[in-house]
């Protein structure tokens, strides 16, 4: 059985000898299956010079759109056909299972719970080997990510850190999410996170785009937020003051200073 789809044609004029060997092809099929499983001849497929395949409808339950395929060939200048191969192959309308995808490629982030353990991936494009940088007297991390400083600063660091690919993918994912600028909360906010006292700056190149919200009254508390994100819990904003429906006038009779004397 093969999952490679076959597209039979009704006529093939270039190979008369093999095309006319229909009885030979059907007899070969009856050696591997019963006659009630073989339907009408539906066409031919030219596989190569002097090699063609005859296709017959498969009548077995569960194989709608599949064909019995008998491949015939002949030697150069020979007038006799030879059976090469018998197979069961899907036609254009056959129902096939989707291609198998390895578990590691099929798994999505939303499928993972905090207690799940993921397999080690030595070829993760989002990571790179943590190499100690050559430190110059005027070395600065502006424009470079401080992740590369881990081994130098701590004596022993992480084996791998984010690569440019992984860092860019994370930044793009965060910026397009609800912690970025494109959402209703940011549009309604009076100021953005860059000017909020609750913003905790991040290290490295992430500092230029993101920070962490430290306001427990914000729905984004403890989450990475873009500097141009915003919400109603900004440290320097206040609720709008309602306008008075009318101006309260002074009372006509002021009884506040009235003194009541007790009678004997």
C-alpha positions in Angstrom: 0.0 0.0 0.0 1.3 3.5 -0.9 0.0 6.9 0.1 1.2 8.5 -3.2 -1.9 9.5 -5.1 -2.4 8.2 -8.6 -4.2 10.0 -11.5 -5.2 7.5 -14.1 -5.9 8.5 -17.7 -8.3 6.8 -20.0 -6.0 6.3 -23.0 -2.2 6.1 -23.6 -1.3 5.8 -27.3 2.5 5.6 -26.9 2.5 2.0 -25.4 0.0 -0.2 -27.1 1.3 -3.6 -26.0 1.2 -2.8 -22.3 -2.1 -0.8 -22.6 -3.8 -3.8 -24.2 -2.6 -6.3 -21.5 -5.7 -5.6 -19.4 -6.5 -9.3 -18.8 -2.9 -10.0 -17.6 -3.2 -7.2 -15.1 -6.6 -8.4 -13.8 -5.4 -12.0 -13.5 -2.4 -10.8 -11.4 -4.7 -9.0 -9.0 -6.8 -12.1 -8.4 -3.7 -13.8 -7.0 -3.7 -11.4 -4.0 -7.4 -10.5 -3.5 -10.8 -11.9 -4.4 -12.7 -10.9 -7.5 -15.5 -9.1 -5.5 -12.8 -6.6 -4.3 -11.8 -5.6 -7.9 -14.0 -3.1 -9.8 -13.9 -1.6 -13.2 -10.7 -0.6 -15.0 -10.5 3.2 -14.6 -7.4 4.1 -16.6 -3.6 4.0 -17.1 -0.5 5.8 -15.8 2.7 6.1 -17.8 5.4 5.4 -15.2 8.4 5.4 -17.5 9.3 4.3 -21.1 7.9 0.8 -21.6 6.4 0.9 -18.1 2.7 1.6 -17.4 0.3 0.9 -14.5 -3.3 -0.2 -14.9 -5.7 1.1 -12.2 -8.9 -0.7 -11.1 -11.5 0.5 -8.6 -11.1 -0.9 -5.1 -14.4 -2.2 -3.8 -13.3 -3.1 -0.3 -15.2 -1.3 2.5 -13.3 1.7 3.8 -11.3 2.3 0.6 -13.5 4.6 -1.3 -11.4 6.4 -4.0 -8.6 3.9 -3.8 -7.3 1.9 -6.8 -5.8 -1.5 -7.3 -2.7 -0.8 -9.3 -0.8 -3.3 -11.5 2.5 -2.1 -13.0 3.5 -3.8 -16.3 6.7 -3.5 -18.3 8.4 -5.0 -21.3 12.0 -5.2 -22.6 13.2 -3.2 -25.6 11.6 -4.6 -28.8 9.8 -7.3 -26.8 6.2 -8.0 -27.6 5.3 -9.6 -24.2 4.2 -7.8 -21.1 5.6 -8.7 -17.6 4.0 -8.0 -14.2 6.3 -5.9 -12.1 4.4 -4.8 -9.1 0.9 -4.9 -7.4 -0.2 -2.2 -5.0 -3.1 -0.3 -3.5 -2.9 3.4 -4.1 -5.2 6.4 -3.4 -6.8 8.3 -6.2 -7.5 12.1 -6.3 -10.6 11.8 -4.1 -9.4 9.2 -1.6 -9.5 10.2 2.1 -6.0 10.1 3.6 -4.8 10.7 7.1 -2.8 13.9 7.6 1.0 13.5 7.3 2.6 12.4 10.6 4.2 15.2 12.5 6.7 14.3 15.3 5.5 15.0 18.8 8.2 17.7 19.4 6.9 19.6 16.3 3.3 19.0 17.0 3.3 20.3 20.6 2.2 23.9 21.0 2.9 26.2 24.0 -0.7 26.2 25.1 -0.6 22.4 25.4 2.0 22.5 28.2 1.2 22.8 31.9 3.6 24.0 34.6 4.3 20.4 35.7 5.1 19.0 32.2 8.7 18.3 31.4 9.9 19.0 27.9 12.6 17.1 26.1 16.0 18.7 25.6 16.4 20.3 22.1 20.1 20.7 21.2 19.2 22.4 17.9 16.8 25.0 19.2 17.2 28.0 16.8 16.0 30.3 19.6 19.1 29.6 21.7 22.8 29.9 21.3 25.9 28.8 23.3 26.8 31.3 26.0 30.3 32.5 25.2 32.3 34.9 27.3 32.8 38.1 25.4 36.1 39.9 25.0 35.9 42.7 27.5 37.5 46.0 26.5 38.2 48.9 28.9 35.3 50.9 27.5 32.9 47.9 26.9 29.3 48.9 27.1 26.2 46.7 26.7 24.2 49.4 24.9 23.1 47.9 21.6 24.1 44.4 22.7 22.3 42.0 25.0 23.6 41.6 28.5 22.8 37.8 28.3 26.3 37.4 26.8 27.8 38.7 30.1 26.5 35.8 32.2 29.6 33.7 32.4 31.9 36.7 33.0 29.7 38.1 35.7 28.9 35.0 37.7 31.9 32.8 37.0 29.5 30.1 35.8 26.5 30.9 33.8 23.8 29.2 31.7 24.9 26.8 29.0 22.8 28.6 26.4 21.1 32.0 26.1 18.7 33.5 23.7 19.9 33.9 20.2 19.0 36.9 18.0 16.3 34.7 16.4 14.8 33.7 19.7 15.0 37.3 21.1 13.3 38.7 18.0 10.6 36.1 18.1 9.8 36.8 21.7 9.7 40.6 21.2 7.4 40.2 18.2 5.1 37.8 20.1 4.9 40.1 23.1 4.4 43.3 21.1 1.5 41.8 19.1 -0.2 40.4 22.2 -2.5 42.2 24.7 0.6 43.7 26.4 1.5 45.7 23.3 0.0 49.0 22.1 -2.7 47.6 19.8 -5.6 47.1 22.2 -8.5 49.0 23.6 -7.0 49.5 27.0 -4.0 51.3 25.6 -6.2 53.5 23.4 -8.3 54.5 26.4 -5.3 55.1 28.7 -4.3 58.7 29.5 -0.5 57.8 29.5 1.7 54.9 28.5 3.8 52.5 30.6 7.1 54.4 29.8 6.0 57.1 32.2 4.5 54.9 34.9 6.2 54.6 38.3 5.2 51.0 38.5 7.3 50.0 35.5 10.3 47.8 36.3 12.9 48.0 33.5 14.3 44.9 31.9 18.0 44.2 31.2 19.7 44.0 27.9 18.2 45.0 24.6 14.7 44.2 26.0 15.0 47.4 28.0 14.5 49.5 24.9 11.0 48.0 24.2 9.6 46.4 27.4 9.4 46.4 31.1 7.5 44.5 33.9 4.4 45.8 35.5 4.6 45.9 39.3 1.2 47.4 40.1 -1.1 44.9 41.9 -4.1 46.9 40.9 -3.3 46.5 37.2 -4.6 43.5 35.2 -1.0 43.3 33.8 0.7 42.9 37.2 3.8 40.7 36.9 3.7 40.7 33.1 6.0 42.0 30.5 4.5 45.2 28.9 5.7 47.3 26.0 6.7 50.8 26.8 3.9 52.2 24.6 1.3 50.0 26.3 -1.1 51.6 28.8 -4.0 50.9 31.2 -6.1 52.7 33.7 -3.8 51.9 36.7 -1.1 54.3 35.6 0.7 55.8 38.6 0.2 59.4 37.5 -3.4 59.3 36.3 -6.7 59.9 38.2 -10.4 59.3 37.7 -12.0 62.1 35.8 -13.9 64.5 38.1 -17.6 64.6 37.4 -19.1 68.0 36.6 -21.8 69.2 39.0 -25.3 69.1 37.8 -26.1 72.5 39.4 -24.3 75.1 41.6 -25.4 74.8 45.2 -26.6 78.2 46.5 -26.3 79.4 50.1 -29.3 78.5 52.3 -31.9 81.3 52.9 -32.1 80.6 56.6 -28.9 79.7 58.3 -29.6 77.8 61.5 -26.1 76.5 62.1 -25.4 79.3 64.7 -28.8 79.1 66.5 -28.4 78.6 70.2 -31.0 76.8 72.1 -31.6 77.9 75.7 -32.8 75.5 78.3 -35.9 76.5 80.3 -36.1 76.2 84.0 
